[in-house]
Amino acid sequence: MTVDRVDPKLAPGVLAAAAWLMGRENECDVTLLQRAHFIGLLRKGRSGGPWKCDGPLLAHLLRQRARSGRLPKDGAVLVGIGEMIARARAPEDAIESILGRLFRHTYPETVRLRILRQALDLARPKKTASRSLSSIYESEILSIMDWKQITFADQWIRHPEPLGASYGYGIGFVARVLLLNDPARLRWLAKEADKRRILPAIVGSIGEACFWSESAAQRVLRSGVPLFAGFGVAKLRDGGEDGKGWKTSDIDTALVASGTPIEGRIHLSAFMLKKTVHAWHRQKDRPAENRRRRAILKIDPHQAIGGEHNAVHQIARLLEDAPELERWRAAVILALDDALRTAARLDIDPKRLWTVFEPSLVDAPEIRHRFAMAHTEGPLRQAALEEALTTFDRLAGVRHPERISKENFDAVCAERELAFWAANSQVELSKLKKQSDAGHDAARRIGRVEAALRDFVLQPFAATRFHERFQNSIGRWSVVLQFAFLVALCDRKAPLIRLRDEALKSASAFLPVAERFAYNPTWAEAVAGLVADAVSPMEGTVVQGWIDDERQPALLRAQLIWGCPAILCNDLQLATSLIDKVATRKATRAAAGRNASHLLDIFDRAAVAMMRENRFDLYNYLAIPYNKAVAQADAVLAKSVSLQTLLAALSADAEARQNLLSSPVWGHSRLSEVI
């Protein structure tokens, strides 16, 4: 043999594979090495590097053997071919296809299983290997039959890394041959590999195949192995950007065709729903933020990054990005609707399966309600709506009102439109119940907790005696009142009178205390806005009574007096003084922006009321709240539409109305709905 002979320390199975490919199974190892070198199949790398294989020659010899009908009789041949491919530039897909067809159609089942076991035995490590996935995931134990492993599969597809110790390339090649030609056998292969402590090699090979090939990701769904199916789903759903990739319904259809059990489909749809909700959160507000930033730069170019001279270029870039942001938002909305429908279809027992789907809703009240409404109308939707309301019940303390004064209040979760979507769920739930009234059902839900909160908060010196417990109770009382008003006003033309009146009675006690002692001003502000919505359509004497009650917040009194043109024209001095109080409620920069929002809201209420009652003579009064709003510090967007444009819109000017509707501030106002 020459100095260029192949390295005698070959990977396991290489000599067996070379012997079979060359048709020289009965020759000794030395002769085989000489022959392999002579024809160029195997040779050392340049400068004494590791050995190499001639890929095209390997494929040519394999095709010849396949046509001859002389089949490999030992699993070492399969392992060896895999090692040779790893050291060659070979048409791997073609080789895997040839071996797969040969393997699938020619061998008896017993021989096929024996050869696969031999391949696994050859890759078995001499020392016992750990089942730990990797150094990074060392706390994880490989459990391929657990459908909850879909999260790990998704993480691995996005950030692939070696799993466990190296067992050579050959056994991974065997796994890929089965994936391409007989994916249903992967479950048996994984079980046998686990017995020999080489399961990470199989998992890594399947994961890598899915990472590089969408067709492999589709085939692996037929494996019946939860972790492998997770690799496939993770690859198929990842389209490179939000809204792309396979939709949840498409993946579920593929799972059904692959014979995936209902348990697996449920967990995989829950995973898809969670990823889709996250994408929705990322994209839903980006077009509005783009419009908001453009408006700010047009009004105040000094806020441009790098100085005023860059404002024009930044506005142009924002305009250029706007269509793509709208496209992404539309795509994630469609994907979310699809995911909600698919998950709801699989939620065959909401009371039992809610714990599976609830984490996928990522604590978003809107998504929780929409998921419940996506269920088929009837008992399933009713059960889902009841489960959707459990989060509100827990945060508000509905189930155990006797303990609320001692329990912490999760203010962050409670401020994310919790009461609004809980009220929607309550209204829809009452519709499904025969002979049920939403007002009565809502009162039963919150009656005991409202009484307990009122008794605790209104104790003498409660704010100083109980500190955090008092603040927690103020927050809960605010959420409960918001829920009551939103249910009572679900139909503004036909409010639920009894619930509304009880809520107003409770709010009249809540607002003075919350305005004075609450650390979080939004608790009182949210209730005040709903009280204004409830009281404004009532008789003038009722409205006047709330306006004259000096215990109530100036914000509420201003909203009421400016929302009632008849009272406004008779007491402009009081209306102006209340505007002054709202404009100076807080002295901080953050509060100034909030004050401007409240002043524009008062303008909005007043303009709609004047239009409704045809009080065109009062339009000039609108300059009072508007001028106070634009004078606030850090309230640039208050100037996004000029007073002249707003007054022109009220007077039916088409161009002015179009400007109002396109404004990031006024586009979703009460006035925009009226005009």
C-alpha positions as CSV (number, residue, x, y, z in Angstrom):
1,M,0.0,0.0,0.0
2,T,1.2,3.6,-0.7
3,V,1.7,6.4,1.8
4,D,-1.6,7.8,0.5
5,R,-3.5,4.8,1.7
6,V,-6.7,5.2,3.7
7,D,-6.4,5.7,7.5
8,P,-6.8,2.4,9.1
9,K,-8.8,3.9,12.0
10,L,-12.0,4.1,10.0
11,A,-15.4,4.9,11.4
12,P,-17.5,1.7,12.3
13,G,-19.1,0.1,9.3
14,V,-17.0,1.8,6.6
15,L,-15.1,-1.4,5.6
16,A,-18.3,-3.4,5.6
17,A,-20.0,-0.8,3.4
18,A,-17.0,-0.7,1.0
19,A,-16.9,-4.4,0.7
20,W,-20.6,-4.6,-0.2
21,L,-20.4,-1.7,-2.6
22,M,-17.4,-3.3,-4.5
23,G,-18.9,-6.8,-4.3
24,R,-16.0,-8.2,-2.3
25,E,-17.6,-9.2,1.0
26,N,-15.3,-12.2,1.4
27,E,-11.9,-10.4,1.2
28,C,-9.7,-9.4,4.1
29,D,-9.5,-5.8,5.4
30,V,-6.1,-5.1,3.9
31,T,-7.2,-6.2,0.5
32,L,-10.4,-4.1,0.8
33,L,-8.4,-1.0,1.7
34,Q,-6.1,-1.5,-1.2
35,R,-9.0,-2.0,-3.6
36,A,-11.0,1.0,-2.2
37,H,-7.9,3.2,-2.6
38,F,-7.2,1.9,-6.1
39,I,-10.7,2.8,-7.5
40,G,-10.7,6.1,-5.5
41,L,-13.6,5.3,-3.2
42,L,-11.6,6.0,-0.1
43,R,-8.5,8.1,0.4
44,K,-6.7,10.2,2.9
45,G,-7.2,14.0,2.9
46,R,-4.5,16.3,1.8
47,S,-1.5,17.0,4.2
48,G,-2.4,14.0,6.3
49,G,-5.9,15.1,7.1
50,P,-8.9,12.8,7.8
51,W,-10.0,10.3,5.3
52,K,-12.4,11.2,2.5
53,C,-14.8,9.4,0.2
54,D,-15.6,10.0,-3.5
55,G,-19.3,10.9,-3.4
56,P,-20.3,10.4,-7.1
57,L,-18.5,7.1,-7.2
58,L,-20.3,6.0,-4.0
59,A,-23.7,6.9,-5.6
60,H,-22.7,5.0,-8.8
61,L,-21.6,1.8,-7.0
62,L,-24.8,2.0,-4.9
63,R,-27.0,2.2,-8.0
64,Q,-25.1,-0.8,-9.5
65,R,-25.7,-2.9,-6.3
66,A,-29.4,-1.9,-6.2
67,R,-29.8,-3.1,-9.9
68,S,-28.0,-6.4,-9.2
69,G,-30.4,-7.3,-6.4
70,R,-27.5,-8.3,-4.1
71,L,-28.7,-6.8,-0.8
72,P,-26.7,-5.9,2.3
73,K,-27.0,-8.5,5.0
74,D,-25.6,-6.5,7.9
75,G,-26.6,-3.3,9.5
76,A,-23.0,-2.2,9.5
77,V,-23.3,-1.5,5.8
78,L,-26.0,1.1,6.4
79,V,-23.9,2.8,9.1
80,G,-20.8,2.7,7.0
81,I,-22.6,4.3,4.0
82,G,-23.7,7.1,6.3
83,E,-20.1,7.7,7.5
84,M,-18.9,7.8,3.9
85,I,-21.6,10.3,2.9
86,A,-20.5,12.5,5.8
87,R,-17.0,12.6,4.3
88,A,-18.0,13.1,0.7
89,R,-19.8,15.5,-1.6
90,A,-22.5,13.0,-2.5
91,P,-26.2,13.3,-3.7
92,E,-27.4,12.4,-0.2
93,D,-31.2,12.6,-1.0
94,A,-30.7,10.2,-4.0
95,I,-28.7,7.7,-1.9
96,E,-31.3,7.8,0.9
97,S,-34.0,7.2,-1.6
98,I,-32.3,4.3,-3.3
99,L,-31.5,2.6,0.0
100,G,-35.0,3.2,1.2
101,R,-36.7,1.7,-1.8
102,L,-34.3,-1.3,-1.6
103,F,-34.9,-1.7,2.1
104,R,-38.6,-1.3,2.0
105,H,-39.6,-3.5,-0.9
106,T,-37.1,-6.3,-0.8
107,Y,-36.5,-7.5,2.7
108,P,-38.7,-9.7,4.9
109,E,-39.8,-7.9,8.0
110,T,-37.7,-10.0,10.3
111,V,-34.6,-9.4,8.3
112,R,-35.3,-5.7,8.1
113,L,-35.6,-5.5,11.9
114,R,-32.4,-7.5,12.4
115,I,-30.4,-5.2,10.1
116,L,-31.7,-2.1,11.9
117,R,-30.8,-3.6,15.3
118,Q,-27.3,-4.4,14.1
119,A,-26.9,-0.8,13.0
120,L,-28.0,0.4,16.4
121,D,-25.7,-2.0,18.2
122,L,-22.8,-0.8,16.1
123,A,-23.5,2.8,17.2
124,R,-23.9,1.9,20.9
125,P,-21.3,3.7,23.0
126,K,-18.8,1.6,25.0
127,K,-19.6,3.6,28.1
128,T,-23.0,4.4,29.4
129,A,-24.1,7.8,28.0
130,S,-26.3,10.3,29.7
131,R,-29.8,11.0,28.5
132,S,-29.3,14.7,29.0
133,L,-30.0,16.6,25.8
134,S,-27.0,18.9,25.9
135,S,-24.9,21.1,28.2
136,I,-27.5,23.9,27.7
137,Y,-30.5,21.7,28.3
138,E,-28.8,19.6,31.0
139,S,-31.8,19.9,33.3
140,E,-34.1,18.4,30.6
141,I,-34.6,14.6,30.2
142,L,-35.3,13.4,26.7
143,S,-38.9,12.3,26.6
144,I,-39.9,11.9,23.0
145,M,-43.4,10.6,23.7
146,D,-44.5,13.7,25.7
147,W,-46.6,16.1,23.6
148,K,-45.4,18.9,25.9
149,Q,-41.9,18.6,24.3
150,I,-43.2,20.8,21.4
151,T,-41.7,23.8,23.1
152,F,-38.2,22.2,23.2
153,A,-38.6,21.2,19.5
154,D,-39.4,24.8,18.5
155,Q,-36.5,26.1,20.5
156,W,-34.2,23.6,18.9
157,I,-35.4,24.3,15.3
158,R,-34.7,28.0,15.9
159,H,-31.3,27.5,17.6
160,P,-30.1,24.0,16.7
161,E,-27.2,22.5,18.6
162,P,-25.7,19.0,19.1
163,L,-27.8,16.8,21.4
164,G,-25.7,14.7,23.8
165,A,-22.5,12.9,22.9
166,S,-21.4,12.2,19.3
167,Y,-22.3,8.7,18.1
168,G,-20.9,9.1,14.6
169,Y,-22.8,10.0,11.4
170,G,-23.9,6.5,10.4
171,I,-26.8,6.0,12.8
172,G,-28.2,9.5,11.9
173,F,-28.1,8.4,8.2
174,V,-30.2,5.3,9.1
175,A,-32.7,7.6,10.8
176,R,-32.9,9.8,7.7
177,V,-33.4,6.8,5.4
178,L,-36.4,5.8,7.4
179,L,-37.7,9.4,7.6
180,L,-37.6,9.6,3.8
181,N,-39.1,6.2,3.1
182,D,-40.9,4.8,6.1
183,P,-41.5,7.5,8.7
184,A,-43.9,5.4,10.7
185,R,-41.0,3.1,11.7
186,L,-39.2,6.0,13.4
187,R,-41.2,5.3,16.6
188,W,-39.8,1.7,16.7
189,L,-36.3,3.0,15.9
190,A,-36.4,5.6,18.7
191,K,-37.6,3.1,21.2
192,E,-34.7,0.7,20.3
193,A,-32.2,3.6,20.3
194,D,-33.4,4.6,23.8
195,K,-32.6,1.1,25.1
196,R,-29.0,1.5,23.8
197,R,-28.6,5.1,25.2
198,I,-28.2,6.6,21.7
199,L,-31.5,8.3,21.4
200,P,-30.1,11.8,21.2
201,A,-28.3,10.8,18.0
202,I,-31.7,9.8,16.4
203,V,-33.4,13.0,17.7
204,G,-30.6,15.2,16.4
205,S,-30.6,13.6,13.0
206,I,-34.4,14.0,12.6
207,G,-34.3,17.6,14.0
208,E,-31.5,18.5,11.5
209,A,-33.4,17.0,8.6
210,C,-36.5,19.0,9.5
211,F,-34.4,22.2,9.9
212,W,-33.1,22.0,6.4
213,S,-36.1,20.5,4.5
214,E,-39.8,21.4,4.6
215,S,-40.6,18.1,2.9
216,A,-38.9,16.2,5.7
217,A,-40.9,18.3,8.2
218,Q,-44.1,17.1,6.4
219,R,-43.0,13.5,6.4
220,V,-42.0,13.4,10.1
221,L,-45.7,14.2,11.0
222,R,-46.4,10.6,10.1
223,S,-43.8,9.2,12.6
224,G,-46.2,9.0,15.6
225,V,-43.5,10.4,17.8
226,P,-44.6,13.6,19.6
227,L,-41.1,15.2,19.7
228,F,-40.5,14.5,16.0
229,A,-43.9,15.8,15.1
230,G,-42.9,18.9,17.1
231,F,-39.9,19.4,14.9
232,G,-42.1,19.2,11.9
233,V,-44.7,21.6,13.2
234,A,-42.0,24.1,14.3
235,K,-40.5,24.1,10.9
236,L,-43.7,24.4,9.0
237,R,-45.1,27.2,11.0
238,D,-41.9,29.3,10.7
239,G,-42.2,31.3,7.6
240,G,-39.4,33.7,8.4
241,E,-41.7,36.5,9.5
242,D,-44.9,37.0,11.4
243,G,-48.0,35.8,9.4
244,K,-46.1,33.6,7.0
245,G,-45.6,29.8,7.2
246,W,-48.3,27.2,7.5
247,K,-51.6,28.1,9.1
248,T,-52.9,26.2,12.1
249,S,-55.7,24.6,10.2
250,D,-53.3,23.4,7.5
251,I,-51.0,21.7,10.0
252,D,-54.0,20.1,11.8
253,T,-55.2,18.8,8.4
254,A,-51.8,17.2,7.8
255,L,-51.8,15.8,11.4
256,V,-55.2,14.2,10.7
257,A,-54.0,12.7,7.5
258,S,-50.9,11.3,9.4
259,G,-53.1,9.6,11.9
260,T,-52.0,11.8,14.9
261,P,-54.2,11.1,17.9
262,I,-56.5,13.8,19.2
263,E,-54.3,14.4,22.3
264,G,-51.4,15.4,20.0
265,R,-53.5,17.6,17.8
266,I,-54.8,19.4,20.9
267,H,-51.3,20.1,22.2
268,L,-49.9,21.1,18.8
269,S,-52.8,23.5,18.2
270,A,-52.3,25.0,21.6
271,F,-48.7,25.6,20.7
272,M,-49.6,27.1,17.3
273,L,-52.2,29.4,19.0
274,K,-49.6,30.7,21.5
275,K,-47.1,31.5,18.8
276,T,-49.8,33.2,16.7
277,V,-51.0,35.3,19.7
278,H,-47.4,36.5,20.3
279,A,-47.1,37.4,16.6
280,W,-50.5,39.3,16.9
281,H,-49.2,41.2,19.9
282,R,-46.0,42.2,18.0
283,Q,-47.8,43.4,14.9
284,K,-51.2,44.7,15.8
285,D,-50.2,48.2,17.0
286,R,-47.2,48.8,14.6
287,P,-49.2,50.6,11.8
288,A,-50.8,52.9,14.4
289,E,-47.4,53.6,16.0
290,N,-46.1,54.4,12.5
291,R,-48.9,56.9,11.9
292,R,-48.4,58.4,15.4
293,R,-44.7,58.9,14.9
294,R,-45.3,60.6,11.5
295,A,-47.8,62.9,13.1
296,I,-45.4,63.8,15.9
297,L,-42.5,64.6,13.5
298,K,-44.8,66.8,11.3
299,I,-45.9,68.8,14.3
300,D,-42.6,68.9,16.1
301,P,-39.6,68.1,13.9
302,H,-37.2,68.6,16.8
303,Q,-38.1,65.2,18.0
304,A,-36.5,63.5,15.0
305,I,-33.5,61.3,15.8
306,G,-30.4,63.3,15.1
307,G,-32.1,66.7,15.0
308,E,-34.7,68.7,13.1
309,H,-32.9,68.4,9.8
310,N,-33.6,64.6,9.7
311,A,-37.3,64.9,10.2
312,V,-38.2,64.9,6.5
313,H,-36.1,61.8,5.8
314,Q,-37.6,59.9,8.8
315,I,-41.1,60.8,7.7
316,A,-40.3,59.5,4.2
317,R,-38.9,56.2,5.6
318,L,-42.0,55.8,7.9
319,L,-44.3,56.3,4.9
320,E,-42.2,53.7,3.0
321,D,-42.6,51.2,5.8
322,A,-46.4,51.8,6.3
323,P,-47.7,49.4,3.6
324,E,-45.5,46.5,4.8
325,L,-46.6,47.1,8.4
326,E,-50.3,47.0,7.3
327,R,-49.6,43.8,5.3
328,W,-48.0,42.1,8.3
329,R,-50.9,43.2,10.6
330,A,-53.5,41.8,8.1
331,A,-51.5,38.5,7.9
332,V,-51.3,37.9,11.6
333,I,-55.0,38.8,12.1
334,L,-55.9,36.1,9.5
335,A,-53.5,33.6,11.2
336,L,-54.9,34.4,14.6
337,D,-58.5,33.9,13.4
338,D,-57.5,30.6,11.9
339,A,-55.7,29.5,15.0
340,L,-58.6,30.4,17.3
341,R,-61.1,28.4,15.1
342,T,-58.8,25.4,14.9
343,A,-58.1,25.3,18.7
344,A,-61.8,25.8,19.5
345,R,-62.7,23.0,17.2
346,L,-60.3,20.7,19.2
347,D,-61.5,21.9,22.6
348,I,-64.0,19.2,22.9
349,D,-64.2,19.5,26.7
350,P,-63.6,23.1,27.8
351,K,-63.8,22.3,31.5
352,R,-61.1,19.6,31.3
353,L,-58.9,21.1,28.5
354,W,-59.0,24.8,29.4
355,T,-55.7,24.3,31.4
356,V,-54.1,23.1,28.1
357,F,-55.2,26.1,26.1
358,E,-55.2,28.8,28.7
359,P,-51.4,29.4,28.7
360,S,-51.6,29.9,24.9
361,L,-53.9,32.9,25.5
362,V,-50.9,34.7,27.1
363,D,-53.1,36.4,29.6
364,A,-54.8,38.6,27.0
365,P,-58.4,39.3,27.9
366,E,-59.4,39.9,24.3
367,I,-58.0,36.6,23.1
368,R,-59.5,34.8,26.0
369,H,-63.0,36.0,25.0
370,R,-62.4,35.5,21.3
371,F,-61.3,31.9,21.9
372,A,-64.4,31.2,23.9
373,M,-66.6,32.7,21.2
374,A,-64.9,30.6,18.5
375,H,-66.5,27.5,20.0
376,T,-69.6,26.1,18.5
377,E,-72.7,27.8,19.7
378,G,-74.3,25.8,22.5
379,P,-73.0,23.9,25.5
380,L,-69.3,24.1,24.3
381,R,-69.4,27.8,23.9
382,Q,-71.2,28.2,27.2
383,A,-68.6,26.1,29.0
384,A,-65.8,28.0,27.4
385,L,-67.3,31.4,28.3
386,E,-67.6,30.3,31.9
387,E,-63.9,29.3,31.9
388,A,-63.0,32.6,30.3
389,L,-64.6,34.4,33.2
390,T,-62.6,32.5,35.8
391,T,-59.6,34.9,35.3
392,F,-61.9,37.9,36.1
393,D,-63.3,36.0,39.1
394,R,-59.9,35.3,40.4
395,L,-58.5,38.9,40.1
396,A,-61.6,40.5,41.4
397,G,-62.0,38.0,44.3
398,V,-65.4,36.9,43.3
399,R,-65.1,33.4,44.6
400,H,-63.9,34.3,48.1
401,P,-64.9,37.8,49.0
402,E,-64.2,37.2,52.6
403,R,-60.5,36.9,51.8
404,I,-60.0,39.8,49.4
405,S,-58.7,42.3,51.9
406,K,-55.8,40.0,52.7
407,E,-54.9,39.0,49.1
408,N,-52.6,40.8,46.7
409,F,-54.2,42.5,43.6
410,D,-52.5,41.9,40.2
411,A,-52.9,45.5,38.9
412,V,-51.0,44.8,35.7
413,C,-53.3,42.0,34.6
414,A,-56.3,43.9,35.7
415,E,-55.5,47.0,33.6
416,R,-55.4,45.1,30.3
417,E,-59.0,45.6,29.3
418,L,-59.9,42.9,31.7
419,A,-63.3,44.3,32.7
420,F,-64.3,45.1,29.1
421,W,-63.8,41.6,27.8
422,A,-65.1,40.0,30.9
423,A,-68.3,42.0,30.4
424,N,-68.5,40.9,26.8
425,S,-68.2,37.2,28.0
426,Q,-70.9,37.7,30.6
427,V,-73.3,39.2,28.0
428,E,-72.7,36.4,25.6
429,L,-73.0,33.8,28.3
430,S,-76.3,35.1,29.4
431,K,-77.6,35.0,25.9
432,L,-76.8,31.3,25.7
433,K,-78.7,30.6,29.0
434,K,-82.5,30.3,28.5
435,Q,-84.6,32.8,30.5
436,S,-81.5,34.5,31.7
437,D,-80.7,38.3,32.0
438,A,-77.2,39.6,31.7
439,G,-77.8,42.3,34.4
440,H,-79.1,39.8,36.9
441,D,-76.3,37.3,36.1
442,A,-73.7,40.1,36.5
443,A,-75.2,41.3,39.7
444,R,-75.0,37.7,41.1
445,R,-71.4,37.4,40.1
446,I,-70.1,40.6,41.7
447,G,-72.7,41.4,44.4
448,R,-71.0,39.8,47.4
449,V,-67.5,41.0,46.5
450,E,-68.7,44.6,45.8
451,A,-70.4,44.7,49.3
452,A,-67.2,43.3,50.9
453,L,-65.0,45.8,49.1
454,R,-67.3,48.8,50.0
455,D,-67.4,47.8,53.6
456,F,-63.6,47.5,53.9
457,V,-62.6,50.6,51.9
458,L,-65.2,52.9,53.6
459,Q,-63.9,52.1,57.2
460,P,-62.7,55.2,59.1
461,F,-59.1,56.0,58.2
462,A,-58.8,52.8,56.1
463,A,-56.2,54.4,53.8
464,T,-53.8,55.0,56.6
465,R,-54.6,51.9,58.7
466,F,-54.3,49.3,55.9
467,H,-52.0,50.9,53.3
468,E,-51.3,48.2,50.6
469,R,-54.4,46.2,51.5
470,F,-56.5,49.4,51.0
471,Q,-54.9,50.0,47.6
472,N,-55.5,46.4,46.6
473,S,-59.2,46.8,47.5
474,I,-59.5,50.1,45.7
475,G,-58.1,48.5,42.5
476,R,-60.5,45.5,42.8
477,W,-63.5,47.8,43.4
478,S,-62.6,49.7,40.3
479,V,-62.5,46.6,38.2
480,V,-65.8,45.4,39.6
481,L,-67.5,48.7,38.9
482,Q,-66.1,48.8,35.3
483,F,-67.5,45.3,34.8
484,A,-70.9,46.3,36.1
485,F,-71.2,49.4,34.0
486,L,-70.0,47.7,30.8
487,V,-72.6,45.0,31.2
488,A,-75.3,47.5,32.0
489,L,-74.4,49.6,29.0
490,C,-73.8,46.7,26.5
491,D,-76.8,48.1,24.6
492,R,-76.7,51.9,24.9
493,K,-80.2,52.2,23.4
494,A,-81.6,49.8,26.0
495,P,-79.4,49.9,29.1
496,L,-80.0,47.4,32.0
497,I,-81.6,49.9,34.3
498,R,-81.4,48.0,37.6
499,L,-77.7,47.0,37.3
500,R,-76.9,50.6,36.1
501,D,-78.5,52.2,39.0
502,E,-76.8,49.9,41.5
503,A,-73.5,50.5,39.8
504,L,-74.1,54.3,40.0
505,K,-74.9,54.0,43.7
506,S,-71.7,52.1,44.3
507,A,-69.6,54.5,42.2
508,S,-70.9,57.6,44.1
509,A,-69.2,56.1,47.2
510,F,-66.1,54.8,45.3
511,L,-65.0,57.9,43.3
512,P,-64.5,60.4,46.2
513,V,-62.3,57.9,48.0
514,A,-60.4,56.7,45.0
515,E,-59.8,60.2,43.7
516,R,-58.2,61.2,47.0
517,F,-56.3,58.2,48.2
518,A,-55.7,55.8,45.2
519,Y,-52.0,55.5,44.2
520,N,-53.1,54.6,40.6
521,P,-55.2,57.5,39.2
522,T,-56.5,55.3,36.3
523,W,-58.7,53.4,38.7
524,A,-60.9,56.4,39.4
525,E,-60.6,57.8,35.8
526,A,-61.8,54.5,34.2
527,V,-64.9,54.5,36.5
528,A,-65.5,58.2,36.0
529,G,-65.7,57.8,32.2
530,L,-68.2,55.0,32.5
531,V,-70.3,57.0,35.0
532,A,-70.4,59.8,32.5
533,D,-71.6,57.4,29.8
534,A,-74.3,56.1,32.1
535,V,-75.6,59.4,33.5
536,S,-75.4,61.6,30.3
537,P,-78.6,60.1,28.7
538,M,-80.6,60.3,31.9
539,E,-82.9,63.1,33.0
540,G,-81.4,66.6,33.4
541,T,-82.0,66.7,37.1
542,V,-80.0,63.5,37.6
543,V,-77.1,64.9,35.6
544,Q,-77.3,68.2,37.5
545,G,-77.2,66.3,40.8
546,W,-73.9,64.6,39.8
547,I,-72.4,67.9,38.5
548,D,-73.3,69.7,41.8
549,D,-71.8,67.0,44.0
550,E,-68.5,68.5,44.9
551,R,-67.3,65.3,46.4
552,Q,-67.0,63.8,42.9
553,P,-63.9,64.1,40.8
554,A,-63.5,67.3,38.7
555,L,-63.0,65.0,35.6
556,L,-66.4,63.4,36.0
557,R,-68.2,66.7,36.6
558,A,-66.5,68.2,33.6
559,Q,-67.4,65.3,31.4
560,L,-71.1,65.6,32.4
561,I,-71.5,69.3,32.1
562,W,-69.8,69.5,28.7
563,G,-71.8,66.5,27.5
564,C,-75.1,68.3,28.3
565,P,-75.5,71.4,26.1
566,A,-78.6,72.6,28.0
567,I,-76.6,72.8,31.3
568,L,-73.5,74.0,29.6
569,C,-75.0,77.1,28.1
570,N,-76.6,78.1,31.5
571,D,-73.4,77.6,33.5
572,L,-70.4,78.3,31.3
573,Q,-68.4,79.6,34.3
574,L,-68.6,76.3,36.2
575,A,-67.8,74.4,33.0
576,T,-64.7,76.6,32.5
577,S,-63.5,76.2,36.0
578,L,-63.9,72.4,35.8
579,I,-61.8,72.5,32.7
580,D,-59.1,74.4,34.5
581,K,-59.1,71.8,37.3
582,V,-58.8,68.9,34.9
583,A,-55.9,70.7,33.1
584,T,-54.0,71.1,36.4
585,R,-54.9,67.8,38.2
586,K,-51.3,66.6,38.2
587,A,-48.0,68.4,37.8
588,T,-45.8,65.7,36.4
589,R,-44.8,65.5,32.7
590,A,-46.5,62.0,32.4
591,A,-49.7,63.4,34.0
592,A,-49.7,66.3,31.7
593,G,-50.1,64.0,28.7
594,R,-52.9,62.2,30.4
595,N,-54.6,65.5,31.2
596,A,-54.5,66.4,27.6
597,S,-56.2,63.1,26.7
598,H,-59.0,63.8,29.2
599,L,-59.5,67.4,27.8
600,L,-59.8,66.0,24.3
601,D,-62.2,63.4,25.5
602,I,-64.3,66.2,27.0
603,F,-64.1,68.0,23.7
604,D,-65.2,64.8,21.9
605,R,-68.2,64.3,24.3
606,A,-69.3,67.9,23.9
607,A,-69.0,68.0,20.1
608,V,-71.1,64.8,19.7
609,A,-73.8,66.1,22.2
610,M,-73.9,69.5,20.3
611,M,-74.3,67.8,17.0
612,R,-77.0,65.5,18.3
613,E,-79.1,68.4,19.7
614,N,-78.3,70.7,16.8
615,R,-76.7,73.3,19.1
616,F,-74.5,74.9,16.4
617,D,-74.5,78.1,18.5
618,L,-72.3,76.4,21.1
619,Y,-69.5,75.2,18.8
620,N,-67.3,78.2,19.7
621,Y,-67.2,77.0,23.4
622,L,-65.2,74.0,22.2
623,A,-62.2,76.2,22.0
624,I,-62.0,76.2,25.8
625,P,-61.1,72.5,26.3
626,Y,-59.1,72.3,23.1
627,N,-56.8,75.2,23.9
628,K,-56.2,73.8,27.4
629,A,-55.3,70.4,25.8
630,V,-52.8,71.7,23.3
631,A,-51.2,73.9,26.0
632,Q,-50.2,70.8,28.0
633,A,-46.6,69.8,28.1
634,D,-45.6,66.6,26.2
635,A,-48.9,66.5,24.4
636,V,-47.7,67.0,20.9
637,L,-50.4,64.8,19.3
638,A,-53.2,67.0,20.8
639,K,-52.2,69.4,17.9
640,S,-52.6,66.7,15.2
641,V,-55.9,68.3,14.1
642,S,-56.4,72.0,14.4
643,L,-59.4,73.5,16.1
644,Q,-60.5,75.1,12.7
645,T,-60.4,71.6,11.1
646,L,-62.5,70.1,13.9
647,L,-65.1,72.8,13.7
648,A,-65.2,72.5,9.9
649,A,-65.7,68.7,10.3
650,L,-68.7,69.5,12.6
651,S,-70.0,71.7,9.8
652,A,-69.9,68.8,7.3
653,D,-66.7,69.9,5.4
654,A,-65.7,66.8,3.5
655,E,-61.9,67.5,3.5
656,A,-61.9,68.3,7.2
657,R,-63.8,65.1,8.0
658,Q,-61.3,63.1,6.0
659,N,-58.4,64.7,7.9
660,L,-60.2,63.9,11.2
661,L,-60.7,60.2,10.2
662,S,-57.1,59.7,9.3
663,S,-55.8,61.3,12.5
664,P,-54.0,58.9,15.0
665,V,-55.9,60.8,17.8
666,W,-59.4,61.4,16.3
667,G,-59.7,58.4,14.0
668,H,-61.4,56.3,16.7
669,S,-63.2,59.0,18.6
670,R,-66.9,59.3,19.2
671,L,-67.0,62.2,16.7
672,S,-65.5,60.0,14.0
673,E,-68.3,57.5,14.5
674,V,-71.0,60.2,14.2
675,I,-69.6,61.9,11.1
